[in-house]
Amino acid sequence: MKQESSPQSCKVIFKDPRTNETIVVEVDKRLNIGRAPKQPGLVIAEDDEYISANAIEVRSNSEGVQIGNTSTHSYIEIRTPQGLRVLFPGEQLLVPTAATVLLRGHTY
């Protein structure tokens, strides 16, 4: 999953590792990502019980993109040009540039 940010919105690009399907979502303010996310939401791996119903929250603002780990149990990895950062449940990170977020599931 990659985020490309601009001052007002960002784009979330999700590539399913099982099917190679690519989904692109424009985020104006907020997007929830997970197995059964709150709205507005992007459903990923709905049959993978290892992934939380609400695993990631992406918020776009004038400073960049706020990525939050809303999972109940799993960490996420965020890769930026500055390096790798691991977020545990409840943690957030503001990224001013494009980032790749890795959310591990049972099958990947």
N, C-alpha and C positions, 0 to 999 in steps of 0.2 A: 504494500500500500504506500503510495507517495502523496505528499501534499505539496502543491504549488501555491504560494501565497501572493496576494496583492493587498494593498491597504484595506480594502473593504470586503473581500471575499477570498475564498481559496477553492481549490479543486482537489477532490479526493479521487484517486485512481486505485481501484482494487483489482488485483489479478488473482483469481482463484487458483491455488496450486494444484488442485485436483482436476480441474477441467480446462485450465488456461483461459477461461472466460474473463474478459476485462469489463469492468463497470466504472463509469465516470460520473461523479456527482459534484455539482457546483454547490458550495456551501456559502450561504449569505451570512448567517450568524452562528448556527450550531448544527451539528450532526452527531447522532448517537450511532455506534456501530457495535454489532454483536449478533448473537443467535436469534434473539427476539427483542430488538431494541425499542426504547421509547421513541416516540415521533418528535421531530423528524428523524428517521432512521434508515440505516443501510443494513439489510439482513445478510449475514455471511455465515456459511457453514451451519445452517439451522439444524442439521442432524448430528452435530458434534457437541456432545454434552460437556466436553472439556472447556469449551469457550463459553464465557458467561453470556447471559441474555443481554446485558449492557456491559460491554467490555471496554470500549473506548469512547471518549467524548472529544469532538473536535470543535473548537470555537474560533471564529475568525474575528479579528479586530484590527484597529489601525496600527498596532505594534507588531502584528504577525499572527501566527497560528498557535493557539493554546491547545496542547494535547494532554488529555487527562486519562489516567488508567482508572476506569470505573468497574473493573473486574472484581469479583469477590475473592479470587484466589491466585490468578496468574499475573506474572510480570509481562511487560511489553518492552521491546527494544526499539529505540529511536536512533536512526543513523542520519547525521547531517554532515556537511563538509567539515565541520569542526571535530567530528568524532562520534563515538557510540555512547549512548546514555540508556541505562536500564531504569524503567519506572515500575515501582511496586504498586499494588492496589492503594488508591487514594492519592497518589502523587501526580503532579502536573508539571509540564515544561512548556515554556514559550519559545517557539522557534521562529526566527525572523526570515528564514529561507526555506527552500524545499527540503523535505525530510522523507525518509523511508521508515515506516513503522512495521515491525514484525510482531504478529500475534500468533503464538504457537497454539495449535490444536492437537487433537488426538492423532489425526492422520498426517499432520505436517509439523 
